[in-house]
Amino acid sequence: MANASPEITLCCLLWARPGLSDELTAYEDAVLALVADHGAVVLQRVMSTPISDGADDRPDEVQTFWFPNQNALDGFLADPRRQERADERDRVIARTELFPVRVLGDGEPVGGR
């Protein structure tokens, strides 16, 4: 039996269309609820502060995910419940960057708080 594909950790940067950051958040709330159905985990999700608000070309939201393998990622991306929201996504999200990353350390804060 062939080995399963390796696990995947991704970073996703999202920019809302002007004035639609709350709608981006609502869309992501709904879609990220589907991640666990594919055996994956949202590791972290952070939003820009009102000071930056995407005006300085920083993303409005940053997410990191862990997927057990490529099949799980493909399943999430092709999930019909996610696909049904494509028009909403196109309406509220101006730009997305998705790329693989490697988590450094053990996930605990570096240097304390």
TIMARFI-878416 format. One line per 5 residues: their letters; for each residue x, y, z of N, C-alpha, C. Coordinates in Angstrom, 1 decimal. Example, Ala and Ser with C-alpha at 12.3 -4.5 7.8 and 13.67 -1.06 7.14 Angstrom:
2
as> 13.2:-5.7:7.8:12.3:-4.5:7.8:13.2:-3.3:7.8 | 12.8:-2.2:7.1:13.7:-1.1:7.1:12.9:0.0:7.9
***
This chain:
113
manas> 0.8:-1.2:0.0:0.0:0.0:0.0:0.9:1.2:0.0 | 0.6:2.2:-0.9:1.4:3.4:-1.0:1.1:4.3:0.3 | 2.2:5.0:0.6:2.0:6.0:1.8:1.1:7.1:1.4 | 0.3:7.6:2.4:-0.5:8.7:2.1:0.3:9.9:1.9 | -0.2:10.9:1.2:0.5:12.1:0.9:0.8:12.8:2.3
peitl> 1.9:13.6:2.3:2.3:14.2:3.6:1.2:15.3:4.0 | 1.3:15.5:5.3:0.4:16.6:5.9:0.8:17.9:5.3 | -0.2:18.8:5.3:0.0:20.2:4.7:-0.4:21.2:5.7 | 0.5:22.2:5.9:0.1:23.4:6.6:0.1:24.6:5.7 | -0.9:25.4:5.7:-1.1:26.5:4.8:-1.3:27.8:5.5
ccllw> -0.9:28.9:4.9:-1.2:30.2:5.3:-2.1:30.9:4.3 | -3.2:31.5:4.7:-4.1:32.2:3.8:-4.2:33.6:4.2 | -3.9:34.5:3.2:-4.0:36.0:3.4:-5.2:36.4:2.6 | -6.1:37.2:3.2:-7.4:37.6:2.6:-7.5:39.1:2.7 | -7.9:39.7:1.6:-8.2:41.2:1.5:-9.7:41.3:1.1
arpgl> -10.4:42.1:1.9:-11.8:42.4:1.6:-11.9:43.4:0.6 | -13.0:43.4:-0.1:-13.3:44.5:-1.0:-13.6:45.7:-0.1 | -13.4:46.9:-0.6:-13.6:48.1:0.2:-14.9:48.2:0.9 | -14.9:48.4:2.2:-16.1:48.5:3.0:-16.7:47.2:3.4 | -16.1:46.0:3.0:-16.8:44.7:3.2:-16.0:43.8:4.1
sdelt> -15.2:44.4:5.0:-14.5:43.5:5.9:-15.4:42.7:6.9 | -16.5:43.3:7.3:-17.4:42.5:8.2:-18.0:41.3:7.4 | -18.3:41.6:6.1:-18.9:40.5:5.2:-17.9:39.4:5.0 | -16.6:39.8:4.8:-15.5:38.8:4.7:-15.5:37.9:5.9 | -15.5:38.5:7.1:-15.5:37.8:8.3:-16.7:36.8:8.4
ayeda> -17.9:37.3:8.0:-19.1:36.4:8.0:-18.9:35.3:7.1 | -18.4:35.5:5.9:-18.2:34.5:4.9:-17.2:33.4:5.4 | -16.1:33.9:5.9:-15.1:33.0:6.5:-15.6:32.2:7.7 | -16.4:32.8:8.5:-17.0:32.1:9.7:-17.8:30.9:9.1 | -18.5:31.1:8.1:-19.3:30.0:7.5:-18.5:28.9:6.8
vlalv> -17.5:29.3:6.0:-16.7:28.4:5.3:-15.7:27.6:6.2 | -15.1:28.3:7.1:-14.2:27.7:8.0:-14.9:26.6:8.9 | -16.1:26.7:9.1:-16.9:25.7:9.9:-16.8:24.4:9.1 | -16.5:24.3:7.8:-16.5:23.1:7.1:-15.1:22.4:7.2 | -14.1:23.1:7.6:-12.7:22.5:7.6:-12.7:21.2:8.4
adhga> -13.3:21.2:9.6:-13.2:20.0:10.4:-13.8:18.7:9.7 | -14.8:19.0:8.9:-15.5:17.9:8.2:-14.5:17.1:7.2 | -13.3:17.7:7.0:-12.3:17.1:6.1:-11.1:16.7:6.9 | -11.3:16.6:8.2:-10.2:16.1:9.0:-9.1:17.2:9.3 | -9.4:18.4:9.0:-8.4:19.5:9.0:-8.7:20.4:10.2
vvlqr> -7.7:21.3:10.5:-7.8:22.2:11.7:-7.5:23.6:11.2 | -8.2:24.6:11.7:-7.8:26.0:11.6:-6.9:26.2:12.8 | -5.6:26.4:12.5:-4.7:26.6:13.6:-4.8:28.0:14.2 | -4.9:29.0:13.4:-5.0:30.3:13.9:-5.7:31.2:12.9 | -6.5:32.2:13.4:-7.2:33.1:12.5:-7.1:34.5:13.2
vmstp> -6.5:35.5:12.5:-6.3:36.8:13.1:-6.8:37.8:12.1 | -7.2:39.0:12.6:-7.7:40.1:11.8:-6.8:41.3:11.9 | -6.8:42.1:10.9:-6.1:43.4:11.0:-6.8:44.3:12.0 | -6.1:45.1:12.7:-6.8:46.1:13.6:-7.4:47.2:12.8 | -8.3:47.9:13.4:-8.9:49.1:12.7:-7.9:50.1:12.2
isdga> -6.8:50.2:12.8:-5.7:51.1:12.4:-5.3:50.8:11.0 | -5.0:49.5:10.7:-4.5:49.2:9.4:-5.7:49.0:8.4 | -6.7:48.3:8.8:-7.9:48.1:8.0:-7.7:47.9:6.5 | -6.6:47.3:6.1:-6.3:47.0:4.7:-5.8:48.2:4.0 | -5.9:49.4:4.6:-5.6:50.6:3.8:-4.1:50.6:3.4
ddrpd> -3.2:49.9:4.2:-1.8:49.9:3.9:-1.4:48.7:3.2 | -2.3:48.1:2.5:-2.1:46.8:1.7:-1.8:45.6:2.5 | -2.1:45.7:3.8:-2.0:44.5:4.7:-3.3:43.7:4.5 | -3.2:42.4:4.6:-4.5:41.6:4.5:-5.4:42.0:5.7 | -6.7:41.8:5.4:-7.7:42.0:6.5:-7.8:40.8:7.4
evqtf> -7.4:39.6:6.9:-7.5:38.4:7.7:-6.4:37.5:7.3 | -5.8:36.8:8.3:-4.7:35.8:8.1:-5.1:34.6:8.8 | -5.0:33.4:8.1:-5.4:32.1:8.7:-4.3:31.1:8.5 | -4.1:30.2:9.4:-3.3:29.1:9.1:-4.1:27.8:9.4 | -3.8:26.8:8.5:-4.6:25.6:8.5:-3.6:24.4:8.6
wfpnq> -4.1:23.3:9.1:-3.4:22.0:8.9:-4.4:21.0:8.3 | -3.9:20.4:7.2:-4.6:19.3:6.6:-3.8:18.0:6.7 | -4.5:16.9:6.9:-3.7:15.6:7.1:-3.0:15.2:5.8 | -3.6:15.6:4.6:-3.0:15.2:3.3:-3.7:16.0:2.2 | -3.2:15.8:1.0:-3.7:16.5:-0.2:-5.1:16.2:-0.4
naldg> -5.5:14.9:-0.2:-6.9:14.6:-0.5:-7.9:15.3:0.4 | -7.5:15.6:1.7:-8.3:16.4:2.6:-8.4:17.8:2.1 | -7.3:18.4:1.7:-7.4:19.7:1.2:-8.2:19.8:-0.1 | -8.0:18.9:-1.0:-8.8:18.9:-2.2:-10.3:18.7:-1.9 | -10.6:17.9:-0.9:-12.0:17.7:-0.5:-12.6:19.0:0.0
fladp> -11.9:19.7:0.8:-12.4:21.0:1.4:-12.6:22.0:0.2 | -11.6:22.1:-0.7:-11.8:23.1:-1.7:-12.9:22.8:-2.7 | -13.2:21.5:-2.8:-14.3:21.0:-3.7:-15.6:20.8:-3.0 | -15.7:21.1:-1.7:-16.9:20.8:-0.9:-18.0:21.6:-1.5 | -19.1:21.0:-1.9:-20.3:21.6:-2.5:-20.8:22.8:-1.7
rrqer> -20.8:22.6:-0.3:-21.3:23.7:0.5:-20.4:24.9:0.4 | -19.1:24.8:0.2:-18.2:25.9:0.0:-18.4:26.5:-1.4 | -18.6:25.6:-2.4:-18.8:26.0:-3.8:-20.1:26.8:-4.0 | -21.1:26.5:-3.2:-22.4:27.2:-3.3:-22.3:28.6:-2.9 | -21.2:29.0:-2.2:-21.0:30.3:-1.7:-20.0:31.1:-2.6
aderd> -19.7:30.6:-3.8:-18.7:31.2:-4.6:-19.1:32.7:-5.0 | -20.3:32.9:-5.3:-20.8:34.3:-5.6:-20.6:35.3:-4.4 | -20.9:34.8:-3.2:-20.7:35.6:-2.0:-19.2:35.9:-1.9 | -18.4:34.9:-2.0:-16.9:35.0:-1.9:-16.4:36.1:-2.9 | -16.8:36.0:-4.1:-16.4:36.9:-5.2:-16.9:38.3:-4.8
rviar> -18.0:38.5:-4.2:-18.5:39.8:-3.9:-17.8:40.5:-2.7 | -17.3:39.7:-1.7:-16.7:40.3:-0.6:-15.1:40.2:-0.5 | -14.5:39.3:-1.2:-13.1:39.1:-1.2:-12.4:39.6:-2.4 | -11.5:40.6:-2.3:-10.8:41.2:-3.4:-9.6:40.4:-3.8 | -8.9:39.8:-2.8:-7.7:39.1:-3.1:-7.4:38.0:-2.1
telfp> -6.8:36.9:-2.5:-6.5:35.8:-1.6:-5.1:35.3:-2.0 | -4.2:35.1:-1.0:-3.0:34.4:-1.3:-2.9:33.2:-0.3 | -2.7:32.0:-0.9:-2.6:30.8:-0.2:-1.3:30.1:-0.5 | -0.5:29.8:0.5:0.8:29.1:0.3:1.1:28.2:1.5 | 1.9:27.2:1.2:2.4:26.3:2.2:3.4:26.9:3.2
vrvlg> 3.3:26.6:4.4:4.2:27.1:5.4:4.7:25.9:6.4 | 5.7:26.2:7.1:6.1:25.3:8.2:6.1:26.0:9.5 | 5.4:25.3:10.5:5.3:25.9:11.8:6.6:25.8:12.5 | 7.1:26.8:13.1:8.4:26.8:13.8:8.1:26.7:15.3 | 8.9:25.9:16.0:8.7:25.7:17.4:7.5:24.8:17.7
dgepv> 7.0:25.0:18.9:5.9:24.1:19.4:4.5:24.8:19.4 | 4.5:26.0:18.8:3.2:26.7:18.7:3.0:27.7:19.9 | 3.9:27.6:20.9:3.8:28.5:22.0:4.4:29.8:21.7 | 3.9:30.9:22.4:4.5:32.2:22.1:6.1:32.2:22.3 | 6.8:32.8:21.4:8.2:32.9:21.5:8.6:34.1:22.4
ggr> 9.3:33.9:23.5:9.8:34.9:24.3:8.8:35.4:25.3 | 7.7:34.7:25.5:6.7:35.1:26.5:5.9:36.3:26.0 | 5.0:36.8:26.9:4.2:38.0:26.6:4.6:39.2:27.4
***
